[in-house]
Amino acid sequence: MVNTIEVDAAIVGSGQAAPSLAVALAQRGERVAYIEAVQLGGSCINAGCTPTKTLRKSARVAHLARRAAEFGVRVGPVEVDFAAAMERMQQRVDTARGGLETWVGGQANITLLRAWGSFAGRSDGCFDLLAGEQPVRAKRVYLNSGTRAFIPEIPGIRDVPYLDNVSLLKLRTRPRHLLIIGGSYIGLEMGQIFRRLGCEVTVIETGPRITSREDPEVSACIASFMAEEGVTVLAGQPVSRVERAGDGIALQVGDRRVEGSHLLVATGRLPNTERLNLAAVGVETDARGFIPTNARLETNVPGIWALGDINKRGAFTHTSYHDHEIALANHDGGERSADDRIMAYAMFTDPPLGRVGMSEAEARASGKRILMATFDMKNVSRAKEESETTGLIKLLVDADTERFVGATVLGINGDEIIQVVSNFMAAGASWRVMKDALPVHPTVTEFFPTILGNLKPLQ
């Protein structure tokens, strides 16, 4: 008979909330069971941010090398060693995960259990879990089990060797022609990266336009620079069938047939909650399996928290990490609320898109009196100096409170620049403070005071 491990807290899953939470609790003297079946670090380190941004750099270097003549630099023919780029990516992943394993594994009070975790019931005021066959009893449980790719039920799709965001990164032979179903963040990032690495790429978006969450002119700008780089974008037609075509794959898209060598499916995410046996303790989920929480990230069952992607409060590494900070602060007697945070995110195409708060469409629907100002990146000195003039800046302000309600920065360093606005929003500062502040020249953000001087009511 296997002895039960008794702990103060059990953490199930290893997303970006888990490691820091586990270490913080352990350093407070609590006994922690850290349960992970696959790899420490979750999607971010193993199949998300770390590998894709590493690969993005290889793709950008290739892209800039091809543009070298624009900058007065002579180079010979540019050749991409696809396998070498992928191995560089893998080395970065292995190093990051190894560092995490050393950090977590070296902590006193943490028992690392490499198995699938699930609930078995309740007893003596505690939660009973199983980590594989190992019984665990915990006073509190934090769920951080993440998400996986959603595969739509398109006829024939299960009969072809499709790729998702995980298996795509295992390739070591360059695809001849990569077909991508899904014109949102993963699909577009990977589409541009693989195009720059030498693949033919076709992106199919069944909705009316790519990045449908963004304002139409943002989507149009992204579609334009993708097309300029040779990425074919098909939008507004359903994929009605998937089938093998020789040694490749064919899609029926509306009334046209599109053939390629590989297929990436990037059509959304599903929560990894079905194996947790939540019913054993009464944790409620929505129709898709996500776990609703209150502002403190508590589930409907006292003593159980849902952190990261599975709580549907933002499918980003930074929201998951922020979740751990909220849960930990409240454990220490604080009163932090997930409802108070202002959502910010980026899409790491090149140029990147940075977004915070409301889009223009959301601002129009808000019922508030909104002021807006826009500025094309082609008019920004720094962008012109670096020949990176694609994109736009859009700033949205509440006319009554003078606070920012949203911003879009599509263009050079947009993923970094957006945090200027997100920090102002977090501080509740008036836009007039930014307008009167001294900026640094030459930068993109030096134009913010100028842009703010042109705020006008939304019509």
Secondary structure as GFF3:
##gff-version 3
##sequence-region A 1 459
A	DSSP	beta_strand	5	12	.	.	.	ID=ss1
A	DSSP	alpha_helix	18	27	.	.	.	ID=ss2
A	DSSP	beta_strand	32	35	.	.	.	ID=ss3
A	DSSP	alpha_helix	42	47	.	.	.	ID=ss4
A	DSSP	alpha_helix	49	66	.	.	.	ID=ss5
A	DSSP	three_ten_helix	68	71	.	.	.	ID=ss6
A	DSSP	alpha_helix	82	105	.	.	.	ID=ss7
A	DSSP	beta_strand	110	113	.	.	.	ID=ss8
A	DSSP	beta_strand	117	123	.	.	.	ID=ss9
A	DSSP	beta_strand	126	131	.	.	.	ID=ss10
A	DSSP	beta_strand	134	143	.	.	.	ID=ss11
A	DSSP	beta_strand	147	149	.	.	.	ID=ss12
A	DSSP	three_ten_helix	157	159	.	.	.	ID=ss13
A	DSSP	three_ten_helix	167	170	.	.	.	ID=ss14
A	DSSP	beta_strand	177	181	.	.	.	ID=ss15
A	DSSP	alpha_helix	185	196	.	.	.	ID=ss16
A	DSSP	beta_strand	200	205	.	.	.	ID=ss17
A	DSSP	alpha_helix	216	228	.	.	.	ID=ss18
A	DSSP	beta_strand	232	235	.	.	.	ID=ss19
A	DSSP	beta_strand	239	245	.	.	.	ID=ss20
A	DSSP	beta_strand	248	253	.	.	.	ID=ss21
A	DSSP	beta_strand	256	260	.	.	.	ID=ss22
A	DSSP	beta_strand	262	265	.	.	.	ID=ss23
A	DSSP	beta_strand	269	271	.	.	.	ID=ss24
A	DSSP	three_ten_helix	278	280	.	.	.	ID=ss25
A	DSSP	beta_strand	304	306	.	.	.	ID=ss26
A	DSSP	three_ten_helix	308	311	.	.	.	ID=ss27
A	DSSP	alpha_helix	317	331	.	.	.	ID=ss28
A	DSSP	three_ten_helix	338	340	.	.	.	ID=ss29
A	DSSP	beta_strand	344	347	.	.	.	ID=ss30
A	DSSP	beta_strand	353	357	.	.	.	ID=ss31
A	DSSP	alpha_helix	360	365	.	.	.	ID=ss32
A	DSSP	beta_strand	370	376	.	.	.	ID=ss33
A	DSSP	three_ten_helix	377	379	.	.	.	ID=ss34
A	DSSP	alpha_helix	381	385	.	.	.	ID=ss35
A	DSSP	beta_strand	392	398	.	.	.	ID=ss36
A	DSSP	beta_strand	404	410	.	.	.	ID=ss37
A	DSSP	alpha_helix	414	427	.	.	.	ID=ss38
A	DSSP	alpha_helix	431	436	.	.	.	ID=ss39
A	DSSP	three_ten_helix	445	447	.	.	.	ID=ss40
A	DSSP	alpha_helix	448	452	.	.	.	ID=ss41
A	DSSP	beta_strand	456	457	.	.	.	ID=ss42
###
